[in-house]
Amino acid sequence: MANAKKWVIATNGTKYASEALKYAAGLYRDLRNEPEVYILVVAINDDALTEAQAIVELAKYTFEDIAGKEGALTPYVEIGEPGKVIIDQMNALEADHLFIGGADFKWDVNEDGPGGISNYIIEHISGGVTILK
């Protein structure tokens, strides 16, 4: 974790996503070499944009409050399918670690059927991932 240079924290304001944000902020607080941090909220469509913007502002405030310092922190909102957008943003930013909540995570990845956003991310990510559930 100490060598990670760019973190993406993907949140939608839910319980586990908020815990992932808080966990990342606690780690950040204790690091000497601070990574760039991007807080990403994905709105599924234009109608959800206002809510997503409110979530990202609250997430920024929460992160700074827990971290106890301001650093290279960039909050932003994207529109689209969450799993794909998160992976696309990880690649575009050349980020090396992702923090997400995993309420939809399926422990048995071999089970038939959809695995949710968390499983999609695990399958497609190139870098580290921390999932809080």
C-alpha positions in Angstrom: 0.0 0.0 0.0 2.9 2.4 0.7 4.0 2.2 -2.9 0.6 3.0 -4.4 0.8 6.4 -6.1 -2.8 6.8 -7.3 -5.9 5.6 -5.4 -9.5 5.6 -6.7 -12.2 5.4 -4.0 -15.5 4.5 -5.7 -18.5 5.3 -3.6 -22.2 5.6 -3.9 -22.8 6.6 -0.4 -24.1 3.2 0.8 -22.9 1.6 4.0 -20.0 -0.5 2.7 -18.9 2.1 0.1 -18.8 4.7 3.0 -16.8 2.2 5.1 -14.3 1.8 2.2 -13.9 5.6 2.0 -13.3 5.8 5.8 -10.8 3.0 5.7 -8.9 4.6 2.8 -8.9 8.0 4.7 -7.5 6.3 7.8 -4.7 4.7 5.8 -3.9 8.0 4.1 -3.7 9.8 7.4 -0.8 7.5 8.5 1.2 7.5 5.2 4.4 9.5 4.8 4.3 9.3 1.0 0.8 10.4 0.1 -0.8 9.0 -3.1 -3.0 11.1 -5.3 -6.6 10.3 -4.3 -9.6 10.3 -6.6 -13.1 10.0 -5.2 -15.4 8.7 -7.9 -19.2 8.6 -7.8 -21.0 7.0 -10.8 -24.4 8.3 -11.7 -26.3 5.7 -13.7 -28.0 8.4 -15.8 -28.5 12.2 -16.0 -31.5 12.0 -13.6 -29.1 10.7 -10.9 -26.5 13.4 -11.4 -27.6 15.8 -8.7 -27.6 13.1 -6.1 -24.2 11.8 -7.2 -22.8 15.4 -6.9 -24.1 15.6 -3.3 -22.6 12.2 -2.5 -19.2 13.2 -3.9 -19.1 16.4 -1.9 -20.0 14.6 1.4 -17.4 11.9 0.6 -14.7 14.6 0.1 -15.6 16.2 3.4 -15.6 12.8 5.2 -12.2 11.9 3.7 -10.6 15.1 4.7 -12.1 15.0 8.2 -10.8 11.5 8.9 -7.4 12.0 7.1 -6.9 15.2 9.2 -5.2 16.9 6.3 -5.8 18.0 2.7 -3.7 16.5 0.0 -4.0 15.6 -3.7 -7.7 14.9 -3.5 -9.9 15.0 -6.6 -13.6 14.3 -6.3 -15.6 13.8 -9.5 -18.8 12.3 -11.0 -19.1 10.2 -14.1 -22.2 8.9 -15.8 -22.7 5.3 -17.0 -22.7 1.6 -15.9 -20.8 1.6 -12.5 -18.5 -1.4 -13.0 -17.4 -0.4 -16.5 -17.0 3.3 -15.6 -14.9 2.4 -12.5 -12.6 0.2 -14.6 -12.4 2.7 -17.4 -11.4 5.4 -14.9 -8.8 3.2 -13.2 -7.2 2.7 -16.6 -7.5 6.4 -17.7 -5.9 7.6 -14.4 -3.4 4.8 -14.4 -4.4 4.3 -10.8 -2.8 1.4 -8.9 -5.3 0.8 -6.1 -9.1 0.9 -5.8 -11.3 1.0 -2.7 -14.9 -0.1 -3.0 -17.7 -1.4 -0.8 -18.8 -4.9 -1.7 -22.4 -5.4 -0.6 -23.0 -7.2 -3.9 -19.9 -9.3 -3.8 -20.4 -13.1 -4.3 -17.9 -15.1 -2.4 -18.3 -18.1 -4.8 -17.1 -16.6 -8.1 -17.6 -19.9 -9.8 -21.4 -19.9 -9.1 -23.6 -19.3 -12.2 -25.4 -16.1 -12.5 -24.5 -12.4 -12.2 -21.8 -11.5 -9.7 -22.5 -7.9 -9.2 -20.3 -4.8 -9.7 -17.6 -6.1 -7.2 -17.1 -9.3 -9.1 -17.0 -7.4 -12.5 -14.3 -5.2 -11.1 -12.2 -8.0 -9.7 -12.4 -9.7 -13.1 -11.3 -6.6 -15.1 -9.0 -4.6 -12.8 -5.3 -4.3 -13.3 -4.0 -3.2 -9.9 -4.9 -3.7 -6.3 -8.4 -3.6 -4.9 -9.7 -3.4 -1.3 -13.3 -4.5 -0.9 -15.0 -3.8 2.4 -18.0 -5.9 3.2 
